[in-house]
Amino acid sequence: MDMKNYIEKAEKKAGMQLELAKLLNTSSNNIRSIKAGKRGMPVDACIILADYIGEDRLKVIAASNLVTEKDEKKRKILES
């Protein structure tokens, strides 16, 4: 699953993007950038997000890191 799907799942649960932003201690603008695939999230926010939506923490962290990782070897590791 990619970050967009994780964010959408959390937005649905939170009811509003603003509420999700508060939970993750970030702004709605950052949530939109993450959802659009323009930026990843800090590890602590990934863990909070994963716990909130009942997903595996490492999968959410890997999905977030895939957004910005350029090294093909590292991308393959994160994709697995």
C-alpha positions, 0 to 999 in steps of 0.5 A: 500500500502506498502513502496515499492509501494510508492517508486516505484510510486515516482521513476516513477514520478521523473524519477530517483532514484537519483532525488527522493533521492534529493527530500527526502533529503536522499541518493540513498542507503537509498531509496534502503533500504526503498524500500527493507523493511529494514528501514522506513523513517522520518515523514518529508520525508514521508510527502514530499513523500506523497504530491509528489505522491498525497497519503494520508500522514497518510497512507505513515507514517503508511506504513513507521512505519510498516517496523520497528514496532515489537509490534503486537498491534501497527502493527494492528493499523498501518495496519488499 
